[in-house]
Amino acid sequence: MNKDRKLIIAGNWKMNKTVAESLDLVKGLKRELSNIKEVDIVVCPPFTALCEVSKEIIETDIRLGAQNMSEKGVGAFTGEIAAEMLKEFLVRYVILGHSERRQYQAEPDELISRRAKAAHAASIKPIVCVGESLEQRESGVTEQIVGQQLRGSLAGLTADQVVETIVAYEPVWAIGTGKTATSGQAQDVHAFIRQTLGEMHDSGVAKRVRIQYGGSVKPGNARELMSQSDVDGALVGGASLEVRSFSEIIKNSI
Ligand code: PGA
């Protein structure tokens, strides 16, 4: 595939896997994916497994991501995790503003942008999620919603920080539903995201930002999705929980 941007495929394990199960999974991924250099591979285990998974992948090309982080530095914030604490486990990426957090924790764009800034300050690359609901798509406001989320969630980031940010387009109606956006639907929104990034900064910045698609990505649809000109990777939920399906997604994407 002839894109200047390196593909980045991340597994979002969500609230799944004990430490022992996490180690089994990551050991399997190490076996399957050790020769792959064409794709940036990221696993995002739950916080409780970061330490052990980190040790397991230390000498591999698999990188570690967290599923959320606080916008605050260390201190009296019960139940929160600071960037500095993630750094201890060599966490390189953090998913921010996932639709499940936007929905269940009512996270607004403004909070996500503060977290994105805190992540960059700690040299952790944020994976910032945006995406419309089914109702929004059906009423024709997809671009309005995605544009608003993008501008709000990346507000105040410098151009250099935006280049180091990964945007994940995840239509809410496609997450965990088995319903994938068609490659055409994905490409259209990805192109819109890149155009919006160009308006927020300039086209040089927009061209360098990697935009992942997420929502029922599977071995069978990965190649077609990744072949779209503005799709630069995937954020994978369900299919990242097994060695075979996650490895096949990566291999089929090259
Ligand atoms: P899914 O989840 O692959 O299970 O649809 C994607 C995500 O929520 O990141």
py3Dmol code that shows the C-alpha trace and the ligand (Angstrom):
import py3Dmol

protein = """\
ATOM      1  CA  MET A   1       0.000   0.000   0.000  1.00  0.00           C
ATOM      2  CA  ASN A   2       1.383   3.306  -1.015  1.00  0.00           C
ATOM      3  CA  LYS A   3       0.726   5.680   1.841  1.00  0.00           C
ATOM      4  CA  ASP A   4       3.229   7.997   3.480  1.00  0.00           C
ATOM      5  CA  ARG A   5       1.683   7.350   6.841  1.00  0.00           C
ATOM      6  CA  LYS A   6       2.620   4.148   8.669  1.00  0.00           C
ATOM      7  CA  LEU A   7      -0.375   2.012   9.585  1.00  0.00           C
ATOM      8  CA  ILE A   8      -1.164   1.832  13.287  1.00  0.00           C
ATOM      9  CA  ILE A   9      -3.367  -0.958  14.599  1.00  0.00           C
ATOM     10  CA  ALA A  10      -4.320  -0.917  18.266  1.00  0.00           C
ATOM     11  CA  GLY A  11      -6.188  -3.472  20.340  1.00  0.00           C
ATOM     12  CA  ASN A  12      -8.567  -1.974  22.865  1.00  0.00           C
ATOM     13  CA  TRP A  13      -9.115  -4.744  25.375  1.00  0.00           C
ATOM     14  CA  LYS A  14     -11.657  -2.653  27.302  1.00  0.00           C
ATOM     15  CA  MET A  15     -12.665  -4.122  30.692  1.00  0.00           C
ATOM     16  CA  ASN A  16     -11.465  -7.629  29.833  1.00  0.00           C
ATOM     17  CA  LYS A  17      -8.606  -9.951  30.820  1.00  0.00           C
ATOM     18  CA  THR A  18      -7.033 -10.827  34.134  1.00  0.00           C
ATOM     19  CA  VAL A  19      -3.254 -10.493  34.385  1.00  0.00           C
ATOM     20  CA  ALA A  20      -2.801 -14.185  33.532  1.00  0.00           C
ATOM     21  CA  GLU A  21      -5.127 -13.914  30.528  1.00  0.00           C
ATOM     22  CA  SER A  22      -3.383 -10.742  29.393  1.00  0.00           C
ATOM     23  CA  LEU A  23      -0.027 -12.495  29.474  1.00  0.00           C
ATOM     24  CA  ASP A  24      -1.369 -15.438  27.479  1.00  0.00           C
ATOM     25  CA  LEU A  25      -2.704 -13.087  24.845  1.00  0.00           C
ATOM     26  CA  VAL A  26       0.413 -11.000  24.548  1.00  0.00           C
ATOM     27  CA  LYS A  27       2.698 -14.039  24.434  1.00  0.00           C
ATOM     28  CA  GLY A  28       0.632 -15.345  21.543  1.00  0.00           C
ATOM     29  CA  LEU A  29       0.844 -11.996  19.777  1.00  0.00           C
ATOM     30  CA  LYS A  30       4.614 -11.973  20.218  1.00  0.00           C
ATOM     31  CA  ARG A  31       4.824 -15.359  18.494  1.00  0.00           C
ATOM     32  CA  GLU A  32       2.579 -14.346  15.618  1.00  0.00           C
ATOM     33  CA  LEU A  33       3.750 -10.808  15.003  1.00  0.00           C
ATOM     34  CA  SER A  34       7.480 -10.799  15.720  1.00  0.00           C
ATOM     35  CA  ASN A  35       8.481 -10.170  12.091  1.00  0.00           C
ATOM     36  CA  ILE A  36       6.069  -7.398  11.311  1.00  0.00           C
ATOM     37  CA  LYS A  37       7.685  -4.020  10.816  1.00  0.00           C
ATOM     38  CA  GLU A  38       5.199  -2.426   8.419  1.00  0.00           C
ATOM     39  CA  VAL A  39       2.594  -1.654  11.078  1.00  0.00           C
ATOM     40  CA  ASP A  40       2.791   0.045  14.458  1.00  0.00           C
ATOM     41  CA  ILE A  41       1.163  -2.508  16.761  1.00  0.00           C
ATOM     42  CA  VAL A  42      -0.311  -1.341  20.049  1.00  0.00           C
ATOM     43  CA  VAL A  43      -2.083  -3.244  22.814  1.00  0.00           C
ATOM     44  CA  CYS A  44      -4.224  -1.449  25.386  1.00  0.00           C
ATOM     45  CA  PRO A  45      -4.824  -3.783  28.348  1.00  0.00           C
ATOM     46  CA  PRO A  46      -6.725  -2.745  31.468  1.00  0.00           C
ATOM     47  CA  PHE A  47      -4.649  -0.729  33.981  1.00  0.00           C
ATOM     48  CA  THR A  48      -4.282  -3.784  36.221  1.00  0.00           C
ATOM     49  CA  ALA A  49      -2.321  -5.672  33.551  1.00  0.00           C
ATOM     50  CA  LEU A  50      -0.093  -2.841  32.276  1.00  0.00           C
ATOM     51  CA  CYS A  51       2.852  -3.713  34.497  1.00  0.00           C
ATOM     52  CA  GLU A  52       3.094  -7.371  33.519  1.00  0.00           C
ATOM     53  CA  VAL A  53       2.292  -6.827  29.848  1.00  0.00           C
ATOM     54  CA  SER A  54       4.931  -4.109  29.744  1.00  0.00           C
ATOM     55  CA  LYS A  55       7.615  -6.534  30.968  1.00  0.00           C
ATOM     56  CA  GLU A  56       6.500  -9.146  28.448  1.00  0.00           C
ATOM     57  CA  ILE A  57       6.779  -6.870  25.403  1.00  0.00           C
ATOM     58  CA  ILE A  58       9.821  -4.905  26.413  1.00  0.00           C
ATOM     59  CA  GLU A  59      12.101  -6.314  23.720  1.00  0.00           C
ATOM     60  CA  THR A  60       9.511  -6.441  20.952  1.00  0.00           C
ATOM     61  CA  ASP A  61       8.002  -3.948  18.524  1.00  0.00           C
ATOM     62  CA  ILE A  62       4.626  -4.201  20.234  1.00  0.00           C
ATOM     63  CA  ARG A  63       3.851  -0.953  22.041  1.00  0.00           C
ATOM     64  CA  LEU A  64       1.753  -0.374  25.109  1.00  0.00           C
ATOM     65  CA  GLY A  65      -1.307   1.837  25.371  1.00  0.00           C
ATOM     66  CA  ALA A  66      -3.655   2.721  28.226  1.00  0.00           C
ATOM     67  CA  GLN A  67      -7.402   3.110  27.889  1.00  0.00           C
ATOM     68  CA  ASN A  68      -7.721   6.430  29.666  1.00  0.00           C
ATOM     69  CA  MET A  69      -5.775   8.795  31.930  1.00  0.00           C
ATOM     70  CA  SER A  70      -6.325  11.801  34.145  1.00  0.00           C
ATOM     71  CA  GLU A  71      -5.752  15.338  32.966  1.00  0.00           C
ATOM     72  CA  LYS A  72      -4.230  16.054  36.398  1.00  0.00           C
ATOM     73  CA  GLY A  73      -0.745  15.474  37.730  1.00  0.00           C
ATOM     74  CA  VAL A  74      -0.273  13.133  40.705  1.00  0.00           C
ATOM     75  CA  GLY A  75      -2.186  14.082  43.824  1.00  0.00           C
ATOM     76  CA  ALA A  76      -5.410  13.682  45.746  1.00  0.00           C
ATOM     77  CA  PHE A  77      -7.646  12.357  42.952  1.00  0.00           C
ATOM     78  CA  THR A  78      -9.060   9.072  44.209  1.00  0.00           C
ATOM     79  CA  GLY A  79      -9.381   6.411  41.571  1.00  0.00           C
ATOM     80  CA  GLU A  80      -7.512   8.335  38.864  1.00  0.00           C
ATOM     81  CA  ILE A  81      -4.295   7.460  37.033  1.00  0.00           C
ATOM     82  CA  ALA A  82      -1.770  10.145  36.072  1.00  0.00           C
ATOM     83  CA  ALA A  83       0.394  10.209  32.949  1.00  0.00           C
ATOM     84  CA  GLU A  84       3.485   9.945  35.109  1.00  0.00           C
ATOM     85  CA  MET A  85       2.239   6.633  36.504  1.00  0.00           C
ATOM     86  CA  LEU A  86       1.653   5.275  33.005  1.00  0.00           C
ATOM     87  CA  LYS A  87       5.154   6.312  31.987  1.00  0.00           C
ATOM     88  CA  GLU A  88       6.540   3.986  34.609  1.00  0.00           C
ATOM     89  CA  PHE A  89       5.265   1.087  32.485  1.00  0.00           C
ATOM     90  CA  LEU A  90       6.541   2.594  29.231  1.00  0.00           C
ATOM     91  CA  VAL A  91       3.043   3.397  28.047  1.00  0.00           C
ATOM     92  CA  ARG A  92       3.379   5.184  24.669  1.00  0.00           C
ATOM     93  CA  TYR A  93      -0.276   5.681  23.742  1.00  0.00           C
ATOM     94  CA  VAL A  94      -3.510   6.463  25.526  1.00  0.00           C
ATOM     95  CA  ILE A  95      -7.050   6.129  24.210  1.00  0.00           C
ATOM     96  CA  LEU A  96      -9.037   9.255  25.034  1.00  0.00           C
ATOM     97  CA  GLY A  97     -12.703  10.060  24.574  1.00  0.00           C
ATOM     98  CA  HIS A  98     -13.777   6.574  23.608  1.00  0.00           C
ATOM     99  CA  SER A  99     -17.516   6.592  22.914  1.00  0.00           C
ATOM    100  CA  GLU A 100     -18.115   4.303  25.889  1.00  0.00           C
ATOM    101  CA  ARG A 101     -16.525   6.924  28.140  1.00  0.00           C
ATOM    102  CA  ARG A 102     -18.345   9.755  26.398  1.00  0.00           C
ATOM    103  CA  GLN A 103     -21.571   7.823  27.016  1.00  0.00           C
ATOM    104  CA  TYR A 104     -21.144   6.233  30.469  1.00  0.00           C
ATOM    105  CA  GLN A 105     -18.839   8.783  32.091  1.00  0.00           C
ATOM    106  CA  ALA A 106     -20.283  11.763  30.227  1.00  0.00           C
ATOM    107  CA  GLU A 107     -16.824  12.933  29.168  1.00  0.00           C
ATOM    108  CA  PRO A 108     -17.066  16.186  27.218  1.00  0.00           C
ATOM    109  CA  ASP A 109     -14.731  17.312  24.427  1.00  0.00           C
ATOM    110  CA  GLU A 110     -13.223  19.964  26.643  1.00  0.00           C
ATOM    111  CA  LEU A 111     -12.059  17.348  29.192  1.00  0.00           C
ATOM    112  CA  ILE A 112     -10.684  15.165  26.418  1.00  0.00           C
ATOM    113  CA  SER A 113      -8.623  18.079  25.099  1.00  0.00           C
ATOM    114  CA  ARG A 114      -7.159  18.681  28.555  1.00  0.00           C
ATOM    115  CA  ARG A 115      -6.235  15.010  28.772  1.00  0.00           C
ATOM    116  CA  ALA A 116      -4.721  15.120  25.294  1.00  0.00           C
ATOM    117  CA  LYS A 117      -2.548  18.063  26.367  1.00  0.00           C
ATOM    118  CA  ALA A 118      -1.474  16.233  29.530  1.00  0.00           C
ATOM    119  CA  ALA A 119      -0.632  13.148  27.471  1.00  0.00           C
ATOM    120  CA  HIS A 120       1.541  15.143  25.069  1.00  0.00           C
ATOM    121  CA  ALA A 121       3.256  16.864  27.968  1.00  0.00           C
ATOM    122  CA  ALA A 122       4.300  13.387  29.116  1.00  0.00           C
ATOM    123  CA  SER A 123       5.252  12.267  25.577  1.00  0.00           C
ATOM    124  CA  ILE A 124       2.360   9.823  25.435  1.00  0.00           C
ATOM    125  CA  LYS A 125       0.522   9.872  22.115  1.00  0.00           C
ATOM    126  CA  PRO A 126      -3.227  10.242  22.508  1.00  0.00           C
ATOM    127  CA  ILE A 127      -5.609   8.193  20.371  1.00  0.00           C
ATOM    128  CA  VAL A 128      -8.574  10.553  20.318  1.00  0.00           C
ATOM    129  CA  CYS A 129     -11.893   8.938  19.424  1.00  0.00           C
ATOM    130  CA  VAL A 130     -14.739  10.611  17.589  1.00  0.00           C
ATOM    131  CA  GLY A 131     -17.877   9.201  16.011  1.00  0.00           C
ATOM    132  CA  GLU A 132     -21.588   9.664  15.504  1.00  0.00           C
ATOM    133  CA  SER A 133     -24.526   7.616  16.799  1.00  0.00           C
ATOM    134  CA  LEU A 134     -26.944   5.808  14.510  1.00  0.00           C
ATOM    135  CA  GLU A 135     -29.575   8.441  15.114  1.00  0.00           C
ATOM    136  CA  GLN A 136     -27.124  11.180  14.173  1.00  0.00           C
ATOM    137  CA  ARG A 137     -26.078   9.366  11.002  1.00  0.00           C
ATOM    138  CA  GLU A 138     -29.675   8.818  10.000  1.00  0.00           C
ATOM    139  CA  SER A 139     -30.541  12.436  10.539  1.00  0.00           C
ATOM    140  CA  GLY A 140     -27.632  13.507   8.333  1.00  0.00           C
ATOM    141  CA  VAL A 141     -25.487  15.254  10.944  1.00  0.00           C
ATOM    142  CA  THR A 142     -22.448  12.925  10.914  1.00  0.00           C
ATOM    143  CA  GLU A 143     -20.024  15.600   9.706  1.00  0.00           C
ATOM    144  CA  GLN A 144     -21.401  18.191  12.065  1.00  0.00           C
ATOM    145  CA  ILE A 145     -20.985  15.864  15.069  1.00  0.00           C
ATOM    146  CA  VAL A 146     -17.582  14.510  14.086  1.00  0.00           C
ATOM    147  CA  GLY A 147     -16.313  18.002  13.246  1.00  0.00           C
ATOM    148  CA  GLN A 148     -17.500  19.342  16.582  1.00  0.00           C
ATOM    149  CA  GLN A 149     -15.918  16.470  18.539  1.00  0.00           C
ATOM    150  CA  LEU A 150     -12.661  16.818  16.645  1.00  0.00           C
ATOM    151  CA  ARG A 151     -12.344  20.580  17.068  1.00  0.00           C
ATOM    152  CA  GLY A 152     -13.332  20.359  20.737  1.00  0.00           C
ATOM    153  CA  SER A 153     -11.149  17.386  21.641  1.00  0.00           C
ATOM    154  CA  LEU A 154      -8.040  18.763  19.922  1.00  0.00           C
ATOM    155  CA  ALA A 155      -8.612  22.383  20.991  1.00  0.00           C
ATOM    156  CA  GLY A 156      -5.458  24.127  22.125  1.00  0.00           C
ATOM    157  CA  LEU A 157      -3.024  21.506  20.845  1.00  0.00           C
ATOM    158  CA  THR A 158      -0.079  22.850  18.868  1.00  0.00           C
ATOM    159  CA  ALA A 159       0.450  21.757  15.272  1.00  0.00           C
ATOM    160  CA  ASP A 160       3.324  19.520  16.410  1.00  0.00           C
ATOM    161  CA  GLN A 161       1.090  17.897  18.987  1.00  0.00           C
ATOM    162  CA  VAL A 162      -1.678  17.316  16.458  1.00  0.00           C
ATOM    163  CA  VAL A 163       0.793  15.567  14.152  1.00  0.00           C
ATOM    164  CA  GLU A 164       1.654  13.236  17.049  1.00  0.00           C
ATOM    165  CA  THR A 165      -2.012  12.572  17.816  1.00  0.00           C
ATOM    166  CA  ILE A 166      -3.892   9.610  16.381  1.00  0.00           C
ATOM    167  CA  VAL A 167      -7.536  10.224  15.571  1.00  0.00           C
ATOM    168  CA  ALA A 168      -9.846   7.202  15.728  1.00  0.00           C
ATOM    169  CA  TYR A 169     -13.073   7.453  13.781  1.00  0.00           C
ATOM    170  CA  GLU A 170     -15.465   5.079  15.504  1.00  0.00           C
ATOM    171  CA  PRO A 171     -19.087   5.294  14.427  1.00  0.00           C
ATOM    172  CA  VAL A 172     -20.940   4.390  17.615  1.00  0.00           C
ATOM    173  CA  TRP A 173     -23.409   2.218  15.699  1.00  0.00           C
ATOM    174  CA  ALA A 174     -20.554   0.007  14.502  1.00  0.00           C
ATOM    175  CA  ILE A 175     -18.920  -0.623  17.883  1.00  0.00           C
ATOM    176  CA  GLY A 176     -19.422  -4.149  19.163  1.00  0.00           C
ATOM    177  CA  THR A 177     -22.469  -4.551  16.935  1.00  0.00           C
ATOM    178  CA  GLY A 178     -20.936  -6.585  14.133  1.00  0.00           C
ATOM    179  CA  LYS A 179     -22.093  -3.782  11.831  1.00  0.00           C
ATOM    180  CA  THR A 180     -19.059  -2.282  10.104  1.00  0.00           C
ATOM    181  CA  ALA A 181     -19.119   0.959   8.182  1.00  0.00           C
ATOM    182  CA  THR A 182     -18.584   0.232   4.504  1.00  0.00           C
ATOM    183  CA  SER A 183     -15.132   1.165   3.318  1.00  0.00           C
ATOM    184  CA  GLY A 184     -16.759   4.017   1.389  1.00  0.00           C
ATOM    185  CA  GLN A 185     -18.537   5.337   4.485  1.00  0.00           C
ATOM    186  CA  ALA A 186     -15.296   5.139   6.455  1.00  0.00           C
ATOM    187  CA  GLN A 187     -13.262   6.841   3.721  1.00  0.00           C
ATOM    188  CA  ASP A 188     -15.783   9.681   3.422  1.00  0.00           C
ATOM    189  CA  VAL A 189     -15.610  10.512   7.128  1.00  0.00           C
ATOM    190  CA  HIS A 190     -11.827  10.046   7.251  1.00  0.00           C
ATOM    191  CA  ALA A 191     -11.439  12.485   4.357  1.00  0.00           C
ATOM    192  CA  PHE A 192     -13.719  14.911   6.181  1.00  0.00           C
ATOM    193  CA  ILE A 193     -11.598  14.562   9.345  1.00  0.00           C
ATOM    194  CA  ARG A 194      -8.432  15.268   7.370  1.00  0.00           C
ATOM    195  CA  GLN A 195     -10.036  18.281   5.727  1.00  0.00           C
ATOM    196  CA  THR A 196     -11.113  19.584   9.152  1.00  0.00           C
ATOM    197  CA  LEU A 197      -7.583  19.104  10.518  1.00  0.00           C
ATOM    198  CA  GLY A 198      -6.398  21.146   7.537  1.00  0.00           C
ATOM    199  CA  GLU A 199      -8.793  23.932   8.460  1.00  0.00           C
ATOM    200  CA  MET A 200      -7.714  23.804  12.100  1.00  0.00           C
ATOM    201  CA  HIS A 201      -4.028  23.898  11.155  1.00  0.00           C
ATOM    202  CA  ASP A 202      -2.850  23.458   7.564  1.00  0.00           C
ATOM    203  CA  SER A 203      -2.814  20.766   4.943  1.00  0.00           C
ATOM    204  CA  GLY A 204       0.778  19.802   5.794  1.00  0.00           C
ATOM    205  CA  VAL A 205      -0.305  18.956   9.334  1.00  0.00           C
ATOM    206  CA  ALA A 206      -3.469  17.199   8.140  1.00  0.00           C
ATOM    207  CA  LYS A 207      -1.503  14.994   5.768  1.00  0.00           C
ATOM    208  CA  ARG A 208       0.667  13.657   8.567  1.00  0.00           C
ATOM    209  CA  VAL A 209      -2.035  12.734  11.083  1.00  0.00           C
ATOM    210  CA  ARG A 210      -2.903   9.060  11.247  1.00  0.00           C
ATOM    211  CA  ILE A 211      -6.623   8.327  11.316  1.00  0.00           C
ATOM    212  CA  GLN A 212      -7.760   4.908  12.495  1.00  0.00           C
ATOM    213  CA  TYR A 213     -11.105   3.331  11.795  1.00  0.00           C
ATOM    214  CA  GLY A 214     -12.820   1.457  14.628  1.00  0.00           C
ATOM    215  CA  GLY A 215     -16.066  -0.473  14.843  1.00  0.00           C
ATOM    216  CA  SER A 216     -16.345  -4.231  14.261  1.00  0.00           C
ATOM    217  CA  VAL A 217     -13.000  -4.514  12.456  1.00  0.00           C
ATOM    218  CA  LYS A 218     -12.329  -8.200  11.737  1.00  0.00           C
ATOM    219  CA  PRO A 219      -9.849 -10.246   9.711  1.00  0.00           C
ATOM    220  CA  GLY A 220     -12.365 -10.365   6.863  1.00  0.00           C
ATOM    221  CA  ASN A 221     -12.870  -6.609   6.457  1.00  0.00           C
ATOM    222  CA  ALA A 222      -9.480  -5.235   7.508  1.00  0.00           C
ATOM    223  CA  ARG A 223      -7.833  -5.280   4.088  1.00  0.00           C
ATOM    224  CA  GLU A 224     -10.658  -3.447   2.365  1.00  0.00           C
ATOM    225  CA  LEU A 225     -10.846  -0.797   5.092  1.00  0.00           C
ATOM    226  CA  MET A 226      -7.083  -0.271   5.220  1.00  0.00           C
ATOM    227  CA  SER A 227      -6.898   0.117   1.458  1.00  0.00           C
ATOM    228  CA  GLN A 228      -8.837   3.395   1.640  1.00  0.00           C
ATOM    229  CA  SER A 229      -6.613   6.377   1.037  1.00  0.00           C
ATOM    230  CA  ASP A 230      -7.380   8.145   4.335  1.00  0.00           C
ATOM    231  CA  VAL A 231      -7.626   5.068   6.572  1.00  0.00           C
ATOM    232  CA  ASP A 232      -4.311   4.649   8.369  1.00  0.00           C
ATOM    233  CA  GLY A 233      -5.047   1.853  10.775  1.00  0.00           C
ATOM    234  CA  ALA A 234      -7.630   0.414  13.102  1.00  0.00           C
ATOM    235  CA  LEU A 235      -8.763   0.528  16.691  1.00  0.00           C
ATOM    236  CA  VAL A 236      -9.993  -2.977  17.379  1.00  0.00           C
ATOM    237  CA  GLY A 237     -12.186  -4.030  20.292  1.00  0.00           C
ATOM    238  CA  GLY A 238     -13.713  -7.516  20.300  1.00  0.00           C
ATOM    239  CA  ALA A 239     -11.389  -9.006  17.713  1.00  0.00           C
ATOM    240  CA  SER A 240      -8.312  -7.867  19.662  1.00  0.00           C
ATOM    241  CA  LEU A 241      -9.121 -10.232  22.521  1.00  0.00           C
ATOM    242  CA  GLU A 242      -7.849 -13.286  20.669  1.00  0.00           C
ATOM    243  CA  VAL A 243      -4.408 -13.942  19.249  1.00  0.00           C
ATOM    244  CA  ARG A 244      -5.686 -15.303  16.006  1.00  0.00           C
ATOM    245  CA  SER A 245      -8.161 -12.611  15.049  1.00  0.00           C
ATOM    246  CA  PHE A 246      -5.931  -9.681  16.061  1.00  0.00           C
ATOM    247  CA  SER A 247      -2.901 -11.162  14.282  1.00  0.00           C
ATOM    248  CA  GLU A 248      -4.916 -11.822  11.150  1.00  0.00           C
ATOM    249  CA  ILE A 249      -6.240  -8.277  11.102  1.00  0.00           C
ATOM    250  CA  ILE A 250      -2.659  -7.020  11.169  1.00  0.00           C
ATOM    251  CA  LYS A 251      -1.378  -9.474   8.570  1.00  0.00           C
ATOM    252  CA  ASN A 252      -4.326  -8.836   6.266  1.00  0.00           C
ATOM    253  CA  SER A 253      -3.757  -5.091   6.479  1.00  0.00           C
ATOM    254  CA  ILE A 254      -0.244  -5.136   5.050  1.00  0.00           C
TER     255      ILE A 254
END
"""
ligand_1 = """\
9
PGA
P -15.250 -3.356 18.362
O -14.806 -2.112 19.275
O -14.082 -3.699 17.477
O -15.582 -4.451 19.340
O -16.434 -2.921 17.571
C -14.031 -1.067 18.762
C -13.765 -0.044 19.849
O -14.672 0.243 20.630
O -12.646 0.500 19.968
"""
view = py3Dmol.view(width=600, height=400)
view.addModel(protein, "pdb")
view.setStyle({"model": 0}, {"cartoon": {"style": "trace"}})
view.addModel(ligand_1, "xyz")
view.setStyle({"model": 1}, {"stick": {}})
view.zoomTo()
view.show()
